Amino acid sequence: MTQGNPTIPLKLPENSIMQNRLVKTAYKLIKSKLNEVILLTREVMQETQIEFVRSYIDAGEWRLAIETLCDILYEDELPISATAYSLIQEISSSLDLKNSVGEILKPQVLITAPFPTR
């Protein structure tokens, strides 16, 4: 479902229609990835925590959403999948957040064992 980081060209005229479309597309991708991370972590998070993060997403406060999500996962020492961790890294990069936002979660990433062979 993820397709790399959205990029926004900086050389388009300010407030141009094309720039506005690119920005909206990039933000839709970020919002989609945030919602995907919520789905991937819902098993370990409390419903109130999920609602709290979703309130930031719905308000368009994506930086606060990803920072809050990372804080919850880190402080409660909740395990996360490699897929969720990768998405958190992508979102953080897209929003120009410090690497440390998702980096603190690295020890909590679950290592999935391969299926046994018969």
Phi and psi restraints in degrees (range 20) as a CNS / XPLOR table:
assign (resid 1 and name C) (resid 2 and name N)
       (resid 2 and name CA) (resid 2 and name C) 1.0 -85.5 20.0 2
assign (resid 2 and name N) (resid 2 and name CA)
       (resid 2 and name C) (resid 3 and name N) 1.0 144.7 20.0 2
assign (resid 2 and name C) (resid 3 and name N)
       (resid 3 and name CA) (resid 3 and name C) 1.0 -134.3 20.0 2
assign (resid 3 and name N) (resid 3 and name CA)
       (resid 3 and name C) (resid 4 and name N) 1.0 51.8 20.0 2
assign (resid 3 and name C) (resid 4 and name N)
       (resid 4 and name CA) (resid 4 and name C) 1.0 77.0 20.0 2
assign (resid 4 and name N) (resid 4 and name CA)
       (resid 4 and name C) (resid 5 and name N) 1.0 -179.1 20.0 2
assign (resid 4 and name C) (resid 5 and name N)
       (resid 5 and name CA) (resid 5 and name C) 1.0 -84.3 20.0 2
assign (resid 5 and name N) (resid 5 and name CA)
       (resid 5 and name C) (resid 6 and name N) 1.0 134.8 20.0 2
assign (resid 5 and name C) (resid 6 and name N)
       (resid 6 and name CA) (resid 6 and name C) 1.0 -71.2 20.0 2
assign (resid 6 and name N) (resid 6 and name CA)
       (resid 6 and name C) (resid 7 and name N) 1.0 140.1 20.0 2
assign (resid 6 and name C) (resid 7 and name N)
       (resid 7 and name CA) (resid 7 and name C) 1.0 -119.1 20.0 2
assign (resid 7 and name N) (resid 7 and name CA)
       (resid 7 and name C) (resid 8 and name N) 1.0 144.1 20.0 2
assign (resid 7 and name C) (resid 8 and name N)
       (resid 8 and name CA) (resid 8 and name C) 1.0 -116.4 20.0 2
assign (resid 8 and name N) (resid 8 and name CA)
       (resid 8 and name C) (resid 9 and name N) 1.0 114.5 20.0 2
assign (resid 8 and name C) (resid 9 and name N)
       (resid 9 and name CA) (resid 9 and name C) 1.0 -61.9 20.0 2
assign (resid 9 and name N) (resid 9 and name CA)
       (resid 9 and name C) (resid 10 and name N) 1.0 140.5 20.0 2
assign (resid 9 and name C) (resid 10 and name N)
       (resid 10 and name CA) (resid 10 and name C) 1.0 -95.2 20.0 2
assign (resid 10 and name N) (resid 10 and name CA)
       (resid 10 and name C) (resid 11 and name N) 1.0 -8.6 20.0 2
assign (resid 10 and name C) (resid 11 and name N)
       (resid 11 and name CA) (resid 11 and name C) 1.0 -96.1 20.0 2
assign (resid 11 and name N) (resid 11 and name CA)
       (resid 11 and name C) (resid 12 and name N) 1.0 3.6 20.0 2
assign (resid 11 and name C) (resid 12 and name N)
       (resid 12 and name CA) (resid 12 and name C) 1.0 -76.1 20.0 2
assign (resid 12 and name N) (resid 12 and name CA)
       (resid 12 and name C) (resid 13 and name N) 1.0 148.6 20.0 2
assign (resid 12 and name C) (resid 13 and name N)
       (resid 13 and name CA) (resid 13 and name C) 1.0 -57.8 20.0 2
assign (resid 13 and name N) (resid 13 and name CA)
       (resid 13 and name C) (resid 14 and name N) 1.0 140.2 20.0 2
assign (resid 13 and name C) (resid 14 and name N)
       (resid 14 and name CA) (resid 14 and name C) 1.0 -58.6 20.0 2
assign (resid 14 and name N) (resid 14 and name CA)
       (resid 14 and name C) (resid 15 and name N) 1.0 137.1 20.0 2
assign (resid 14 and name C) (resid 15 and name N)
       (resid 15 and name CA) (resid 15 and name C) 1.0 62.8 20.0 2
assign (resid 15 and name N) (resid 15 and name CA)
       (resid 15 and name C) (resid 16 and name N) 1.0 19.1 20.0 2
assign (resid 15 and name C) (resid 16 and name N)
       (resid 16 and name CA) (resid 16 and name C) 1.0 -71.6 20.0 2
assign (resid 16 and name N) (resid 16 and name CA)
       (resid 16 and name C) (resid 17 and name N) 1.0 156.8 20.0 2
assign (resid 16 and name C) (resid 17 and name N)
       (resid 17 and name CA) (resid 17 and name C) 1.0 -61.0 20.0 2
assign (resid 17 and name N) (resid 17 and name CA)
       (resid 17 and name C) (resid 18 and name N) 1.0 -42.7 20.0 2
assign (resid 17 and name C) (resid 18 and name N)
       (resid 18 and name CA) (resid 18 and name C) 1.0 -63.2 20.0 2
assign (resid 18 and name N) (resid 18 and name CA)
       (resid 18 and name C) (resid 19 and name N) 1.0 -42.5 20.0 2
assign (resid 18 and name C) (resid 19 and name N)
       (resid 19 and name CA) (resid 19 and name C) 1.0 -62.2 20.0 2
assign (resid 19 and name N) (resid 19 and name CA)
       (resid 19 and name C) (resid 20 and name N) 1.0 -44.5 20.0 2
assign (resid 19 and name C) (resid 20 and name N)
       (resid 20 and name CA) (resid 20 and name C) 1.0 -60.9 20.0 2
assign (resid 20 and name N) (resid 20 and name CA)
       (resid 20 and name C) (resid 21 and name N) 1.0 -40.3 20.0 2
assign (resid 20 and name C) (resid 21 and name N)
       (resid 21 and name CA) (resid 21 and name C) 1.0 -65.7 20.0 2
assign (resid 21 and name N) (resid 21 and name CA)
       (resid 21 and name C) (resid 22 and name N) 1.0 -42.6 20.0 2
assign (resid 21 and name C) (resid 22 and name N)
       (resid 22 and name CA) (resid 22 and name C) 1.0 -64.4 20.0 2
assign (resid 22 and name N) (resid 22 and name CA)
       (resid 22 and name C) (resid 23 and name N) 1.0 -41.3 20.0 2
assign (resid 22 and name C) (resid 23 and name N)
       (resid 23 and name CA) (resid 23 and name C) 1.0 -63.7 20.0 2
assign (resid 23 and name N) (resid 23 and name CA)
       (resid 23 and name C) (resid 24 and name N) 1.0 -45.4 20.0 2
assign (resid 23 and name C) (resid 24 and name N)
       (resid 24 and name CA) (resid 24 and name C) 1.0 -62.4 20.0 2
assign (resid 24 and name N) (resid 24 and name CA)
       (resid 24 and name C) (resid 25 and name N) 1.0 -40.7 20.0 2
assign (resid 24 and name C) (resid 25 and name N)
       (resid 25 and name CA) (resid 25 and name C) 1.0 -63.7 20.0 2
assign (resid 25 and name N) (resid 25 and name CA)
       (resid 25 and name C) (resid 26 and name N) 1.0 -44.8 20.0 2
assign (resid 25 and name C) (resid 26 and name N)
       (resid 26 and name CA) (resid 26 and name C) 1.0 -61.6 20.0 2
assign (resid 26 and name N) (resid 26 and name CA)
       (resid 26 and name C) (resid 27 and name N) 1.0 -43.0 20.0 2
assign (resid 26 and name C) (resid 27 and name N)
       (resid 27 and name CA) (resid 27 and name C) 1.0 -69.7 20.0 2
assign (resid 27 and name N) (resid 27 and name CA)
       (resid 27 and name C) (resid 28 and name N) 1.0 -33.0 20.0 2
assign (resid 27 and name C) (resid 28 and name N)
       (resid 28 and name CA) (resid 28 and name C) 1.0 -64.0 20.0 2
assign (resid 28 and name N) (resid 28 and name CA)
       (resid 28 and name C) (resid 29 and name N) 1.0 -39.1 20.0 2
assign (resid 28 and name C) (resid 29 and name N)
       (resid 29 and name CA) (resid 29 and name C) 1.0 -63.9 20.0 2
assign (resid 29 and name N) (resid 29 and name CA)
       (resid 29 and name C) (resid 30 and name N) 1.0 -42.9 20.0 2
assign (resid 29 and name C) (resid 30 and name N)
       (resid 30 and name CA) (resid 30 and name C) 1.0 -63.3 20.0 2
assign (resid 30 and name N) (resid 30 and name CA)
       (resid 30 and name C) (resid 31 and name N) 1.0 -46.1 20.0 2
assign (resid 30 and name C) (resid 31 and name N)
       (resid 31 and name CA) (resid 31 and name C) 1.0 -61.6 20.0 2
assign (resid 31 and name N) (resid 31 and name CA)
       (resid 31 and name C) (resid 32 and name N) 1.0 -41.1 20.0 2
assign (resid 31 and name C) (resid 32 and name N)
       (resid 32 and name CA) (resid 32 and name C) 1.0 -62.4 20.0 2
assign (resid 32 and name N) (resid 32 and name CA)
       (resid 32 and name C) (resid 33 and name N) 1.0 -43.4 20.0 2
assign (resid 32 and name C) (resid 33 and name N)
       (resid 33 and name CA) (resid 33 and name C) 1.0 -66.4 20.0 2
assign (resid 33 and name N) (resid 33 and name CA)
       (resid 33 and name C) (resid 34 and name N) 1.0 -38.3 20.0 2
assign (resid 33 and name C) (resid 34 and name N)
       (resid 34 and name CA) (resid 34 and name C) 1.0 -61.3 20.0 2
assign (resid 34 and name N) (resid 34 and name CA)
       (resid 34 and name C) (resid 35 and name N) 1.0 -45.5 20.0 2
assign (resid 34 and name C) (resid 35 and name N)
       (resid 35 and name CA) (resid 35 and name C) 1.0 -64.6 20.0 2
assign (resid 35 and name N) (resid 35 and name CA)
       (resid 35 and name C) (resid 36 and name N) 1.0 -34.4 20.0 2
assign (resid 35 and name C) (resid 36 and name N)
       (resid 36 and name CA) (resid 36 and name C) 1.0 -65.7 20.0 2
assign (resid 36 and name N) (resid 36 and name CA)
       (resid 36 and name C) (resid 37 and name N) 1.0 -40.7 20.0 2
assign (resid 36 and name C) (resid 37 and name N)
       (resid 37 and name CA) (resid 37 and name C) 1.0 -63.0 20.0 2
assign (resid 37 and name N) (resid 37 and name CA)
       (resid 37 and name C) (resid 38 and name N) 1.0 -40.2 20.0 2
assign (resid 37 and name C) (resid 38 and name N)
       (resid 38 and name CA) (resid 38 and name C) 1.0 -58.8 20.0 2
assign (resid 38 and name N) (resid 38 and name CA)
       (resid 38 and name C) (resid 39 and name N) 1.0 -45.1 20.0 2
assign (resid 38 and name C) (resid 39 and name N)
       (resid 39 and name CA) (resid 39 and name C) 1.0 -61.3 20.0 2
assign (resid 39 and name N) (resid 39 and name CA)
       (resid 39 and name C) (resid 40 and name N) 1.0 -39.1 20.0 2
assign (resid 39 and name C) (resid 40 and name N)
       (resid 40 and name CA) (resid 40 and name C) 1.0 -73.6 20.0 2
assign (resid 40 and name N) (resid 40 and name CA)
       (resid 40 and name C) (resid 41 and name N) 1.0 -21.6 20.0 2
assign (resid 40 and name C) (resid 41 and name N)
       (resid 41 and name CA) (resid 41 and name C) 1.0 -109.5 20.0 2
assign (resid 41 and name N) (resid 41 and name CA)
       (resid 41 and name C) (resid 42 and name N) 1.0 -0.3 20.0 2
assign (resid 41 and name C) (resid 42 and name N)
       (resid 42 and name CA) (resid 42 and name C) 1.0 -62.8 20.0 2
assign (resid 42 and name N) (resid 42 and name CA)
       (resid 42 and name C) (resid 43 and name N) 1.0 -25.1 20.0 2
assign (resid 42 and name C) (resid 43 and name N)
       (resid 43 and name CA) (resid 43 and name C) 1.0 -65.9 20.0 2
assign (resid 43 and name N) (resid 43 and name CA)
       (resid 43 and name C) (resid 44 and name N) 1.0 -28.7 20.0 2
assign (resid 43 and name C) (resid 44 and name N)
       (resid 44 and name CA) (resid 44 and name C) 1.0 -105.5 20.0 2
assign (resid 44 and name N) (resid 44 and name CA)
       (resid 44 and name C) (resid 45 and name N) 1.0 -13.6 20.0 2
assign (resid 44 and name C) (resid 45 and name N)
       (resid 45 and name CA) (resid 45 and name C) 1.0 -97.3 20.0 2
assign (resid 45 and name N) (resid 45 and name CA)
       (resid 45 and name C) (resid 46 and name N) 1.0 153.1 20.0 2
assign (resid 45 and name C) (resid 46 and name N)
       (resid 46 and name CA) (resid 46 and name C) 1.0 -78.5 20.0 2
assign (resid 46 and name N) (resid 46 and name CA)
       (resid 46 and name C) (resid 47 and name N) 1.0 152.7 20.0 2
assign (resid 46 and name C) (resid 47 and name N)
       (resid 47 and name CA) (resid 47 and name C) 1.0 -58.6 20.0 2
assign (resid 47 and name N) (resid 47 and name CA)
       (resid 47 and name C) (resid 48 and name N) 1.0 -37.9 20.0 2
assign (resid 47 and name C) (resid 48 and name N)
       (resid 48 and name CA) (resid 48 and name C) 1.0 -65.0 20.0 2
assign (resid 48 and name N) (resid 48 and name CA)
       (resid 48 and name C) (resid 49 and name N) 1.0 -35.8 20.0 2
assign (resid 48 and name C) (resid 49 and name N)
       (resid 49 and name CA) (resid 49 and name C) 1.0 -66.7 20.0 2
assign (resid 49 and name N) (resid 49 and name CA)
       (resid 49 and name C) (resid 50 and name N) 1.0 -42.9 20.0 2
assign (resid 49 and name C) (resid 50 and name N)
       (resid 50 and name CA) (resid 50 and name C) 1.0 -61.7 20.0 2
assign (resid 50 and name N) (resid 50 and name CA)
       (resid 50 and name C) (resid 51 and name N) 1.0 -46.0 20.0 2
assign (resid 50 and name C) (resid 51 and name N)
       (resid 51 and name CA) (resid 51 and name C) 1.0 -61.5 20.0 2
assign (resid 51 and name N) (resid 51 and name CA)
       (resid 51 and name C) (resid 52 and name N) 1.0 -37.8 20.0 2
assign (resid 51 and name C) (resid 52 and name N)
       (resid 52 and name CA) (resid 52 and name C) 1.0 -62.7 20.0 2
assign (resid 52 and name N) (resid 52 and name CA)
       (resid 52 and name C) (resid 53 and name N) 1.0 -47.4 20.0 2
assign (resid 52 and name C) (resid 53 and name N)
       (resid 53 and name CA) (resid 53 and name C) 1.0 -65.8 20.0 2
assign (resid 53 and name N) (resid 53 and name CA)
       (resid 53 and name C) (resid 54 and name N) 1.0 -42.4 20.0 2
assign (resid 53 and name C) (resid 54 and name N)
       (resid 54 and name CA) (resid 54 and name C) 1.0 -61.7 20.0 2
assign (resid 54 and name N) (resid 54 and name CA)
       (resid 54 and name C) (resid 55 and name N) 1.0 -33.0 20.0 2
assign (resid 54 and name C) (resid 55 and name N)
       (resid 55 and name CA) (resid 55 and name C) 1.0 -62.9 20.0 2
assign (resid 55 and name N) (resid 55 and name CA)
       (resid 55 and name C) (resid 56 and name N) 1.0 -36.7 20.0 2
assign (resid 55 and name C) (resid 56 and name N)
       (resid 56 and name CA) (resid 56 and name C) 1.0 -68.8 20.0 2
assign (resid 56 and name N) (resid 56 and name CA)
       (resid 56 and name C) (resid 57 and name N) 1.0 -40.6 20.0 2
assign (resid 56 and name C) (resid 57 and name N)
       (resid 57 and name CA) (resid 57 and name C) 1.0 -61.5 20.0 2
assign (resid 57 and name N) (resid 57 and name CA)
       (resid 57 and name C) (resid 58 and name N) 1.0 -48.2 20.0 2
assign (resid 57 and name C) (resid 58 and name N)
       (resid 58 and name CA) (resid 58 and name C) 1.0 -63.1 20.0 2
assign (resid 58 and name N) (resid 58 and name CA)
       (resid 58 and name C) (resid 59 and name N) 1.0 -29.1 20.0 2
assign (resid 58 and name C) (resid 59 and name N)
       (resid 59 and name CA) (resid 59 and name C) 1.0 -84.8 20.0 2
assign (resid 59 and name N) (resid 59 and name CA)
       (resid 59 and name C) (resid 60 and name N) 1.0 -1.8 20.0 2
assign (resid 59 and name C) (resid 60 and name N)
       (resid 60 and name CA) (resid 60 and name C) 1.0 79.1 20.0 2
assign (resid 60 and name N) (resid 60 and name CA)
       (resid 60 and name C) (resid 61 and name N) 1.0 14.7 20.0 2
assign (resid 60 and name C) (resid 61 and name N)
       (resid 61 and name CA) (resid 61 and name C) 1.0 -96.4 20.0 2
assign (resid 61 and name N) (resid 61 and name CA)
       (resid 61 and name C) (resid 62 and name N) 1.0 68.4 20.0 2
assign (resid 61 and name C) (resid 62 and name N)
       (resid 62 and name CA) (resid 62 and name C) 1.0 -68.3 20.0 2
assign (resid 62 and name N) (resid 62 and name CA)
       (resid 62 and name C) (resid 63 and name N) 1.0 -34.2 20.0 2
assign (resid 62 and name C) (resid 63 and name N)
       (resid 63 and name CA) (resid 63 and name C) 1.0 -63.8 20.0 2
assign (resid 63 and name N) (resid 63 and name CA)
       (resid 63 and name C) (resid 64 and name N) 1.0 -45.9 20.0 2
assign (resid 63 and name C) (resid 64 and name N)
       (resid 64 and name CA) (resid 64 and name C) 1.0 -63.5 20.0 2
assign (resid 64 and name N) (resid 64 and name CA)
       (resid 64 and name C) (resid 65 and name N) 1.0 -37.0 20.0 2
assign (resid 64 and name C) (resid 65 and name N)
       (resid 65 and name CA) (resid 65 and name C) 1.0 -61.9 20.0 2
assign (resid 65 and name N) (resid 65 and name CA)
       (resid 65 and name C) (resid 66 and name N) 1.0 -49.5 20.0 2
assign (resid 65 and name C) (resid 66 and name N)
       (resid 66 and name CA) (resid 66 and name C) 1.0 -70.8 20.0 2
assign (resid 66 and name N) (resid 66 and name CA)
       (resid 66 and name C) (resid 67 and name N) 1.0 -37.1 20.0 2
assign (resid 66 and name C) (resid 67 and name N)
       (resid 67 and name CA) (resid 67 and name C) 1.0 -65.2 20.0 2
assign (resid 67 and name N) (resid 67 and name CA)
       (resid 67 and name C) (resid 68 and name N) 1.0 -42.6 20.0 2
assign (resid 67 and name C) (resid 68 and name N)
       (resid 68 and name CA) (resid 68 and name C) 1.0 -65.8 20.0 2
assign (resid 68 and name N) (resid 68 and name CA)
       (resid 68 and name C) (resid 69 and name N) 1.0 -43.4 20.0 2
assign (resid 68 and name C) (resid 69 and name N)
       (resid 69 and name CA) (resid 69 and name C) 1.0 -58.5 20.0 2
assign (resid 69 and name N) (resid 69 and name CA)
       (resid 69 and name C) (resid 70 and name N) 1.0 -47.4 20.0 2
assign (resid 69 and name C) (resid 70 and name N)
       (resid 70 and name CA) (resid 70 and name C) 1.0 -62.4 20.0 2
assign (resid 70 and name N) (resid 70 and name CA)
       (resid 70 and name C) (resid 71 and name N) 1.0 -41.8 20.0 2
assign (resid 70 and name C) (resid 71 and name N)
       (resid 71 and name CA) (resid 71 and name C) 1.0 -59.9 20.0 2
assign (resid 71 and name N) (resid 71 and name CA)
       (resid 71 and name C) (resid 72 and name N) 1.0 -45.3 20.0 2
assign (resid 71 and name C) (resid 72 and name N)
       (resid 72 and name CA) (resid 72 and name C) 1.0 -61.7 20.0 2
assign (resid 72 and name N) (resid 72 and name CA)
       (resid 72 and name C) (resid 73 and name N) 1.0 -49.3 20.0 2
assign (resid 72 and name C) (resid 73 and name N)
       (resid 73 and name CA) (resid 73 and name C) 1.0 -61.3 20.0 2
assign (resid 73 and name N) (resid 73 and name CA)
       (resid 73 and name C) (resid 74 and name N) 1.0 -41.3 20.0 2
assign (resid 73 and name C) (resid 74 and name N)
       (resid 74 and name CA) (resid 74 and name C) 1.0 -70.6 20.0 2
assign (resid 74 and name N) (resid 74 and name CA)
       (resid 74 and name C) (resid 75 and name N) 1.0 -51.6 20.0 2
assign (resid 74 and name C) (resid 75 and name N)
       (resid 75 and name CA) (resid 75 and name C) 1.0 -65.1 20.0 2
assign (resid 75 and name N) (resid 75 and name CA)
       (resid 75 and name C) (resid 76 and name N) 1.0 -35.2 20.0 2
assign (resid 75 and name C) (resid 76 and name N)
       (resid 76 and name CA) (resid 76 and name C) 1.0 -90.1 20.0 2
assign (resid 76 and name N) (resid 76 and name CA)
       (resid 76 and name C) (resid 77 and name N) 1.0 2.8 20.0 2
assign (resid 76 and name C) (resid 77 and name N)
       (resid 77 and name CA) (resid 77 and name C) 1.0 51.0 20.0 2
assign (resid 77 and name N) (resid 77 and name CA)
       (resid 77 and name C) (resid 78 and name N) 1.0 47.7 20.0 2
assign (resid 77 and name C) (resid 78 and name N)
       (resid 78 and name CA) (resid 78 and name C) 1.0 -86.5 20.0 2
assign (resid 78 and name N) (resid 78 and name CA)
       (resid 78 and name C) (resid 79 and name N) 1.0 136.6 20.0 2
assign (resid 78 and name C) (resid 79 and name N)
       (resid 79 and name CA) (resid 79 and name C) 1.0 -73.2 20.0 2
assign (resid 79 and name N) (resid 79 and name CA)
       (resid 79 and name C) (resid 80 and name N) 1.0 146.8 20.0 2
assign (resid 79 and name C) (resid 80 and name N)
       (resid 80 and name CA) (resid 80 and name C) 1.0 -133.5 20.0 2
assign (resid 80 and name N) (resid 80 and name CA)
       (resid 80 and name C) (resid 81 and name N) 1.0 154.6 20.0 2
assign (resid 80 and name C) (resid 81 and name N)
       (resid 81 and name CA) (resid 81 and name C) 1.0 -77.9 20.0 2
assign (resid 81 and name N) (resid 81 and name CA)
       (resid 81 and name C) (resid 82 and name N) 1.0 161.5 20.0 2
assign (resid 81 and name C) (resid 82 and name N)
       (resid 82 and name CA) (resid 82 and name C) 1.0 -62.5 20.0 2
assign (resid 82 and name N) (resid 82 and name CA)
       (resid 82 and name C) (resid 83 and name N) 1.0 -34.2 20.0 2
assign (resid 82 and name C) (resid 83 and name N)
       (resid 83 and name CA) (resid 83 and name C) 1.0 -65.1 20.0 2
assign (resid 83 and name N) (resid 83 and name CA)
       (resid 83 and name C) (resid 84 and name N) 1.0 -45.3 20.0 2
assign (resid 83 and name C) (resid 84 and name N)
       (resid 84 and name CA) (resid 84 and name C) 1.0 -62.7 20.0 2
assign (resid 84 and name N) (resid 84 and name CA)
       (resid 84 and name C) (resid 85 and name N) 1.0 -42.4 20.0 2
assign (resid 84 and name C) (resid 85 and name N)
       (resid 85 and name CA) (resid 85 and name C) 1.0 -61.8 20.0 2
assign (resid 85 and name N) (resid 85 and name CA)
       (resid 85 and name C) (resid 86 and name N) 1.0 -43.4 20.0 2
assign (resid 85 and name C) (resid 86 and name N)
       (resid 86 and name CA) (resid 86 and name C) 1.0 -61.6 20.0 2
assign (resid 86 and name N) (resid 86 and name CA)
       (resid 86 and name C) (resid 87 and name N) 1.0 -42.7 20.0 2
assign (resid 86 and name C) (resid 87 and name N)
       (resid 87 and name CA) (resid 87 and name C) 1.0 -64.0 20.0 2
assign (resid 87 and name N) (resid 87 and name CA)
       (resid 87 and name C) (resid 88 and name N) 1.0 -41.1 20.0 2
assign (resid 87 and name C) (resid 88 and name N)
       (resid 88 and name CA) (resid 88 and name C) 1.0 -60.1 20.0 2
assign (resid 88 and name N) (resid 88 and name CA)
       (resid 88 and name C) (resid 89 and name N) 1.0 -42.5 20.0 2
assign (resid 88 and name C) (resid 89 and name N)
       (resid 89 and name CA) (resid 89 and name C) 1.0 -62.7 20.0 2
assign (resid 89 and name N) (resid 89 and name CA)
       (resid 89 and name C) (resid 90 and name N) 1.0 -43.8 20.0 2
assign (resid 89 and name C) (resid 90 and name N)
       (resid 90 and name CA) (resid 90 and name C) 1.0 -62.1 20.0 2
assign (resid 90 and name N) (resid 90 and name CA)
       (resid 90 and name C) (resid 91 and name N) 1.0 -45.9 20.0 2
assign (resid 90 and name C) (resid 91 and name N)
       (resid 91 and name CA) (resid 91 and name C) 1.0 -63.0 20.0 2
assign (resid 91 and name N) (resid 91 and name CA)
       (resid 91 and name C) (resid 92 and name N) 1.0 -46.4 20.0 2
assign (resid 91 and name C) (resid 92 and name N)
       (resid 92 and name CA) (resid 92 and name C) 1.0 -58.9 20.0 2
assign (resid 92 and name N) (resid 92 and name CA)
       (resid 92 and name C) (resid 93 and name N) 1.0 -42.5 20.0 2
assign (resid 92 and name C) (resid 93 and name N)
       (resid 93 and name CA) (resid 93 and name C) 1.0 -65.0 20.0 2
assign (resid 93 and name N) (resid 93 and name CA)
       (resid 93 and name C) (resid 94 and name N) 1.0 -43.6 20.0 2
assign (resid 93 and name C) (resid 94 and name N)
       (resid 94 and name CA) (resid 94 and name C) 1.0 -62.0 20.0 2
assign (resid 94 and name N) (resid 94 and name CA)
       (resid 94 and name C) (resid 95 and name N) 1.0 -32.5 20.0 2
assign (resid 94 and name C) (resid 95 and name N)
       (resid 95 and name CA) (resid 95 and name C) 1.0 -93.9 20.0 2
assign (resid 95 and name N) (resid 95 and name CA)
       (resid 95 and name C) (resid 96 and name N) 1.0 7.9 20.0 2
assign (resid 95 and name C) (resid 96 and name N)
       (resid 96 and name CA) (resid 96 and name C) 1.0 56.9 20.0 2
assign (resid 96 and name N) (resid 96 and name CA)
       (resid 96 and name C) (resid 97 and name N) 1.0 38.7 20.0 2
assign (resid 96 and name C) (resid 97 and name N)
       (resid 97 and name CA) (resid 97 and name C) 1.0 -87.8 20.0 2
assign (resid 97 and name N) (resid 97 and name CA)
       (resid 97 and name C) (resid 98 and name N) 1.0 156.5 20.0 2
assign (resid 97 and name C) (resid 98 and name N)
       (resid 98 and name CA) (resid 98 and name C) 1.0 -58.9 20.0 2
assign (resid 98 and name N) (resid 98 and name CA)
       (resid 98 and name C) (resid 99 and name N) 1.0 147.0 20.0 2
assign (resid 98 and name C) (resid 99 and name N)
       (resid 99 and name CA) (resid 99 and name C) 1.0 -58.6 20.0 2
assign (resid 99 and name N) (resid 99 and name CA)
       (resid 99 and name C) (resid 100 and name N) 1.0 -26.5 20.0 2
assign (resid 99 and name C) (resid 100 and name N)
       (resid 100 and name CA) (resid 100 and name C) 1.0 -66.3 20.0 2
assign (resid 100 and name N) (resid 100 and name CA)
       (resid 100 and name C) (resid 101 and name N) 1.0 -19.1 20.0 2
assign (resid 100 and name C) (resid 101 and name N)
       (resid 101 and name CA) (resid 101 and name C) 1.0 -57.9 20.0 2
assign (resid 101 and name N) (resid 101 and name CA)
       (resid 101 and name C) (resid 102 and name N) 1.0 -53.0 20.0 2
assign (resid 101 and name C) (resid 102 and name N)
       (resid 102 and name CA) (resid 102 and name C) 1.0 -90.0 20.0 2
assign (resid 102 and name N) (resid 102 and name CA)
       (resid 102 and name C) (resid 103 and name N) 1.0 -22.4 20.0 2
assign (resid 102 and name C) (resid 103 and name N)
       (resid 103 and name CA) (resid 103 and name C) 1.0 -61.4 20.0 2
assign (resid 103 and name N) (resid 103 and name CA)
       (resid 103 and name C) (resid 104 and name N) 1.0 -32.6 20.0 2
assign (resid 103 and name C) (resid 104 and name N)
       (resid 104 and name CA) (resid 104 and name C) 1.0 -64.3 20.0 2
assign (resid 104 and name N) (resid 104 and name CA)
       (resid 104 and name C) (resid 105 and name N) 1.0 -19.3 20.0 2
assign (resid 104 and name C) (resid 105 and name N)
       (resid 105 and name CA) (resid 105 and name C) 1.0 -87.5 20.0 2
assign (resid 105 and name N) (resid 105 and name CA)
       (resid 105 and name C) (resid 106 and name N) 1.0 -8.5 20.0 2
assign (resid 105 and name C) (resid 106 and name N)
       (resid 106 and name CA) (resid 106 and name C) 1.0 -51.0 20.0 2
assign (resid 106 and name N) (resid 106 and name CA)
       (resid 106 and name C) (resid 107 and name N) 1.0 -43.7 20.0 2
assign (resid 106 and name C) (resid 107 and name N)
       (resid 107 and name CA) (resid 107 and name C) 1.0 -65.9 20.0 2
assign (resid 107 and name N) (resid 107 and name CA)
       (resid 107 and name C) (resid 108 and name N) 1.0 -16.2 20.0 2
assign (resid 107 and name C) (resid 108 and name N)
       (resid 108 and name CA) (resid 108 and name C) 1.0 -94.1 20.0 2
assign (resid 108 and name N) (resid 108 and name CA)
       (resid 108 and name C) (resid 109 and name N) 1.0 -1.2 20.0 2
assign (resid 108 and name C) (resid 109 and name N)
       (resid 109 and name CA) (resid 109 and name C) 1.0 -71.6 20.0 2
assign (resid 109 and name N) (resid 109 and name CA)
       (resid 109 and name C) (resid 110 and name N) 1.0 128.2 20.0 2
assign (resid 109 and name C) (resid 110 and name N)
       (resid 110 and name CA) (resid 110 and name C) 1.0 -75.3 20.0 2
assign (resid 110 and name N) (resid 110 and name CA)
       (resid 110 and name C) (resid 111 and name N) 1.0 134.4 20.0 2
assign (resid 110 and name C) (resid 111 and name N)
       (resid 111 and name CA) (resid 111 and name C) 1.0 -94.7 20.0 2
assign (resid 111 and name N) (resid 111 and name CA)
       (resid 111 and name C) (resid 112 and name N) 1.0 116.9 20.0 2
assign (resid 111 and name C) (resid 112 and name N)
       (resid 112 and name CA) (resid 112 and name C) 1.0 -89.4 20.0 2
assign (resid 112 and name N) (resid 112 and name CA)
       (resid 112 and name C) (resid 113 and name N) 1.0 131.0 20.0 2
assign (resid 112 and name C) (resid 113 and name N)
       (resid 113 and name CA) (resid 113 and name C) 1.0 -80.4 20.0 2
assign (resid 113 and name N) (resid 113 and name CA)
       (resid 113 and name C) (resid 114 and name N) 1.0 145.2 20.0 2
assign (resid 113 and name C) (resid 114 and name N)
       (resid 114 and name CA) (resid 114 and name C) 1.0 -67.2 20.0 2
assign (resid 114 and name N) (resid 114 and name CA)
       (resid 114 and name C) (resid 115 and name N) 1.0 154.8 20.0 2
assign (resid 114 and name C) (resid 115 and name N)
       (resid 115 and name CA) (resid 115 and name C) 1.0 -65.7 20.0 2
assign (resid 115 and name N) (resid 115 and name CA)
       (resid 115 and name C) (resid 116 and name N) 1.0 140.2 20.0 2
assign (resid 115 and name C) (resid 116 and name N)
       (resid 116 and name CA) (resid 116 and name C) 1.0 -65.4 20.0 2
assign (resid 116 and name N) (resid 116 and name CA)
       (resid 116 and name C) (resid 117 and name N) 1.0 144.4 20.0 2
assign (resid 116 and name C) (resid 117 and name N)
       (resid 117 and name CA) (resid 117 and name C) 1.0 -91.4 20.0 2
assign (resid 117 and name N) (resid 117 and name CA)
       (resid 117 and name C) (resid 118 and name N) 1.0 152.1 20.0 2
